[in-house]
């Protein structure tokens, strides 16, 4: 069946080629290159009724991003900021321009990282000093332009279509249809239901459902769960008035699959969820209480290292039912995800970390007890699947986090600068130095913050892809979600995929600074 969101168009290709700016946005003063752009005709300025409509307060800024050539976008957006456009408005436009113009197919990844990275850039921004705050957002704006061009080349210039208002349903009917459509993988019905829910429902109720369906299957190596968490977080900042196109894009992404209808077959990607719906009911009634136990965490780590996804879920249930707090299970999952990065600093282990971050956020945020159980168990199931996926992506080193404590005496008392300089030539030594540095006897919190701040600045200066922001934002956030007994090990294991200080600076920082000066 033809997807309700598959409507190839050619107008955006023409806009990308023409380099034209929206007429109402040219009154920005003399911005150098921007003053050389030709005025826009009345025909070009007219909104296409077949394209999704955005909130009127943000549509002009979205069109500015769409229509300004990549090499001039920094200056254009900086000009708007100087005229009073707020951080929140730029963030909203950045998210909406992506969900409007980039299709989350054939995978909820690749070019779609322009959408997935928005919340990561936002987290990096709000955690930064004032002088760095705009850098992640401007990097993401530039990244959007490259992704939009890829969408033109790969998917026929996809653009989200307008919704037929006559099909919008009242809330109760919309919710029932959404659940039925998601269960049966019916894109057309789910699209109308999602738009209806955005207009008639509230964020908490709707995202309870989305947290569940985002964790339902392993397709796109965790990107579905990541999109659910990141979209919720960004909407919480920019406002629910922007929810409708986001929810439609998200629903479309969650229904991505290969082959025939997943509800009518037993695919490996879907199998853990179906089993976990059954065993989740076996968790004790007071399952969110219990004792924090490092021995239990180690037992869970051992199972995640060598067991199947069924073994991992059964172990989690057994430990919790024996009186262990779920935090001990989450500690194991965070540590094992980081250990995978040590074993293979590459794309699959990276997503074991970012998916665990997203699932943990959903677990902490969702108010539905049954969904929270599923989120914990699904994450336990996904990690062995990530481990299996590593086998086809190159060499997997036979190393565990225990090696992090084997630091050379000469490198046991090094500075943060020394750690990130070493990272470029000897990542294992840098990881060992990190653990020794963090486990020093004095000023532990201050040391951790200093290292985290340095890592974030290096991403700004040296980062050149969306994963730099997604990964760093995830681990620097989850450091504080891991129990004190394990958090230093967690951060040290993940330093393998951070940026070292010897790497060449990217080309955007000086341009961003110049645009904002």
N, C-alpha and C positions, 0 to 999 in steps of 0.2 A: 504493500500500500504506500502511496506517495506520502512522505512526511509532511506534516503541517508547517514545519519550519524550513523545508527545503524549497526555497524560491530563488534560484539564480537570477542575478540582475547584472546589468552592464553599467549603470549610471555611476557607481562608485569608482569603477575603473577609469571612466572618463574624467571624474573629478581628480583622481590621483595623477592623471596625466596632465591635466590642465593647469594644476597649481593655483587654482583660484580660491580666494577667500570670500566668505560670506559678506555681502555688502555692508550689513549693519555692524560688522566687527572691524571695519577698516578705520573707524574713528578712534584709533588708539595712539595717535601721535606718530612721530617719525621713529620707526624701528628698523632703519637700515634696509635690509633685504625686503622687509614686509611692504615698504612703500613702493616697491617695484612691481608688485602684483597687480594684475589687471582687475578692474571692477567686475562684479558679478551681475549678470543680466537678471531680469525679473523671472525669466523661465528657470534659470539655475537656482534662484532663491526659493522657488515654490516647493513646498513639502510634498513628497510623494505619498498619496493616501494609502498605497499598498504596503508601506513600510511601517514598522512599529513606531508608535508615537511615544516620546519620552515626556517627562514632566516639563512643562513650559519654562520653568525657572532654569533648567539645565540644558535644554535643547540647543541654544546658541553656542554654548561652550563645547558641546559635543560636536557640533558641525564645524567649529573652528579646528578641532583636532582632526576630524575626518578630512577636511579639505585643504589644510595647510601642508605643503610638501615637508617631508621629513627633515630636510636640511634647514628648514626655517621654523620648525615647530617650537623649539626652545624659546626663541625670541618672541614668538607670538604669544605663548602662554605667559611668559615673564611679563610681557606688556599688560596682559589682563590682570596679573597679580598686582602690578604696580598701580593699577587703576582701582584696586579694591577687591578683586575676586579672592575669595577665601580659600584656605587649605581644603576645607570640607567640600567646597564646590568643585575644586580641581580633582579631588579624590573621586567624587561622584561621577564626574564626566569621564574620568579614566576607566572606571568600571563599566559604565554604561556604553561607552563607545566600543568596548570589547565585546560585550554580550550582544550588542546590536549587529556587529559586523564580522564576527569570527565564529565559525561553526565548530562546535565541540565534536566533530566527526572528521575522519574515521576513528579517531582516538581522542579521549578527554585528556589531551596532552599536546606535545609538539607545539604547533602554532598557538594553541589555546592557552599556553602558559602566559600569554599577554593578559588573560583574565585571571588565571590562577595566582599570578604573582602580585596582584594588586594589594591584597591584605598583607602579604609579606613585606612589601615595600612600605605600607602604612605602619606596620609594627616596627620596622627599622627606623622609620621617620620619628615616631613618637618617643622612641627610646634614645634619640640622639640629641646632642646639644643643639642650640638654636642655629649655629652656623652651618650645620650639616643637614638640617631638617628637610630641605627641599630636594636634596640630591637623590634619594631613592625614588621619589615621585617623578622627577624629571627623567631619570633613567627608565622608569616604567613607561613613560610617555613615548620615549624614543623606541623602546622595545615594541610597543603597540604598532608603530608604523611599519616595522619590519614584518610583524605577524600579519598585518592587514594585507601587505603585498603578497605574502605567501598564500593567504586565503584567496586572493584574486587569481593567482597562478594555479593553485591546486584544486579549488572547489568552485570555480566559476563565479567568483565574487558574490558569495552567499551574503544575504542580509535578512535579518529576522522580519517576517511579514507582520502586517497589522492583524489584530484580532477582530473577528466579526462580533461586534457588540451585541447583536441580536441573540447570540448563543450563550452569553454570560448567564450563569445560574445563581440562584440564591445559595446562601452559605451551606446549609445542610445537604442539599443536593450536590453541590460542588465537592464537598468533602467525601461523600460516598462515592462519587464518580472518580475522584482522584485515586482513592484507595483501590477501587476496582480496576482502573486503568493501569496503575502501577503494577498490580499483581498479574495482570494479563499482558503487560508490555504493549499497551495500545497507545501509540504516540498521539494520535489525533484527539482522542478523548482526554488524555492526560494534559494536553496543551490547553484546551478550553477550561478544564477544571483548575489548572494552576493559575490561569489568569483570573478566574472567578474567585478563587481563594485569596489572591492578592488584593482584590477589591472589597472582599466581604469579611475577611478573617484577620487574625492577629499573628504576629511573628512567632510567638512561643508555641501556639497550637500547630501552626503549619510546619515549623521546623522540627517538632517532635516526629512528624511523619518523615520528613526529609532526612533527619539523622538516621533513621532506620533504613530507608532505601539507599542512602549513600554508603552504608556498610554492607549492603546485601550481597554484592558479588565482587570478585577479584579482578574484573576486567579493567584495563588501563592502569594496572599496578598501583592502585590506591588513589588515583586522581579523582574518582567520584567522591570519596569521603573527604578529600582535601577541598574540593569545590564546595561541598555543603558547608563545612566549617568556615572556610574563608569568605563565602558569600554572606553568611549570617553575621560574621564579625564586621564586615565592611558595611552592610546595611545598618547595623547598630550604630555606626558612626555617621553615615550620610543621611539616614532617614528612611522610613518605610514608604514614603511617597514614591520612591524609586524602585519598589519591590517587583512590580509586575514583569518587566522585561527580564529581570534577574531570575525570578522564579520560573519563567518559561524556558530560559536558556538552561537553567539547572535541571529542570525536569527532562528536557531533551537530552542532556548529557547523561543523566542517570539511566535512561532507557537505551543507551548505546549498547549494541551487542553485535556479534557476528553470527552468521548462519540463520537458522530458523528460530522461531519464538522460544526463548529460554524457559517459559512456563510449561512447555510441552516436551522438554527433554531433560536429561540428567547430566548437565555439564559440570566439569570439575570446578569451574569458577563459582557455581551456585551451590554446590553440595554442602560446604560447611555451614552456610546460613540455615538450610533446611534442617540439618542435624542440631544446630545450636538452638533453634527455636524449641526443640524438644528438651534438651538437657538443661537449658536455662531454668526450667521449672524445677529442677532438682536442687537449686541453690537454697540454702536455709532462709527463712523469712527475714532474719536480721543480718543479712549477708553483708551489709555495708559497715558493720561493726567488726571488732576482732582485734587481735594483737599484730603489731608490726614485727616481723621475724626475718632476720637475715638468712637463717637456715632455710626457711621456706622460699625466700627469693632465690637462693642458690639452687634449690631443688627444681624450681620452675625454669631457671636458666639452663640447667642440664637437660631438661625435657625439650626445651625450645631448640637446643643445639642439635639434637639427634633424633627426636621423635617426629611423628607425623602431625598433621594439623589436628586430627582426632585426639592423639595422645596429649597435645598441648591443652586442648579444651578440657579433656577429662582431668588432667592434673590441676588446672585452675579450679574446677568445681570441687575436687577432692580437698585441696588446700583450704579453700574458703569455708567449706563445710566442716573442716576440722578446727575452725576458730581463727583462721588467719585473716587479717584485714586485706581488702582488695588492693591497697597501696603496695603491698609486698608483691603482688602479681604484676602491677604496673611497673614497679622498679625493675623486675626481671625483663619485661618486654622492652623498656627503654634501653637497658644495658645490652641486651642481645642485639637490638637494632644497631647500636653503636659498635658492637663487636663485629658485626657484618661489614661495617665500613672499614674497620681495620683489615679484615680479611680480603676485601676487594673494594678499594676506593673508587667506586664507579656508580653507574646510574641506578641499578637495581637496589643495592644497599642504601643508597641515598633516599630512595623512596620508602624503604622500610622505616626510616627515621621520620620523614615528613608525614607518612601515613599514620604512624603511631602518634605523632603530634596532633593530627587532625582528629583521630579517634579519641584521644585523651580529652581534647577540648570538648568534643560532642558529649562524651561521658560526664564531664564536669558540668555541662550546661543543660543537658536534657532533663526535663522534669518527670519523664515517664520511667518507672522502675523497670518494666519489662525491656524497654529499649536500652537502658543502661547496662543490663545484664548481657544483652546481645552485643553491644559495642565492645565490652571487655572480652567476650568469648571470640568474637570475630577478629579482633586484633591478635589474640592468641593463635587463631587459625591462620591468619595471613602471614605471620612471620616464617613458619616453615615453608610456605609457598614462595615467599621472597628468597629464602635460602635455596630452594630448589631452582629458582630462576637464575641464581648466580652461576650455576654450573654451566649454563650455555653462553655465558658472557665473558669467559676468560678464566684465568687462573684464580683459584681461591686459596689463599694462604692458610696454612695450618697454624693458627695463632689465636689466642684468647686474651681477654682483658687482664689476665694474671701477668702477662708480659710487660704491662705498663709499669709495674713496680720495679723492673730490672734496670733502673737508670744507672748510668756510669757515675761514679763519685764526682768526677770533674764537672758533670753537667747537672748535678743535683740542686745547685743553688743559683740558677740562672734567672735573668730578668724576662719580662714579657717581650722586650725587643729581641732578646736572644732566641726565645722560643719561635717567634715568627720568622726570624732570619734562618733558623735551622730547618724550618718546615719545608723550604724550597728544595733542600738537598737531601735531607734524611727525615722523612715524616715520622718514622717510628721513634727516633731519638727525640724529636720535638714533642711527640705524644708523651713519652716518658718524662721529659722535662716539665711538661704541663702538669702531670699528676704530682711530681715532686714539689713544684711551685705551689700548687693549690693546697697541698697537705702540710705546708709549713706550719709551725706552731703559732705564729703571730698574724694578726690582722687578716684572718681567712676571708671574711666577707669583702673587705677592701681589695684583696688580691683578686678574688673572683670577678669583681666588678671591673677592675683594671684590665683583666684579660679579655672579658666580654666586650668592653668598650673598644679595645684595640682590634679585636676580631671584626667588629662591625665597621669600623673606619676603613679597615683594609678591604672589606667587601665594596664599600663605596668607591675606593680608589682603584681597586684591581679587578672587581667583578665584571664579567662580560657576558653572563647569561642568566636566565631567570632562576636557574637552580642555585646560583650563588645566594640570591635573596631568600628563596624558599627554604633552603637548607639551613642557612645561618640563623634566620628568624626562628626556625623550629627548635634548633638545639639550644640557642641562647635563652629561649623561653622555657623549654623543658628542663633546663638545669635546675630551676627552682621547683619543678614538679616532682623531681626524683628525691627520695629520702636522703638526708645528709650522709648516711653511710655509703651511698652509691653515687652521689651526684658528681663528685670529682672524677671518678672513673668514667662516668658517662661523657663528660665534657672532653676529657683527654682522648677517649677513643674516637671521638668525632672530629678532632682537629685535622685529621687526614684530608678532609674535604673543604677546609677553610682556605683562605688565600694567604700566601706567604708574602713577606715584605720585599722580597727580591724580585718579584714579578713586575713587569712593566705596567705603569698606570694605564687605565683605559683612556680613551680619547674624549670622553664626555664631561669629565669633572671640570676642566678648565672652561669648556664651552658653557656649562650650566652656570658656573660662577660669573662668567662674563655677562651672560644674559640677565642674571639677577642683580648685577652690580648697580 
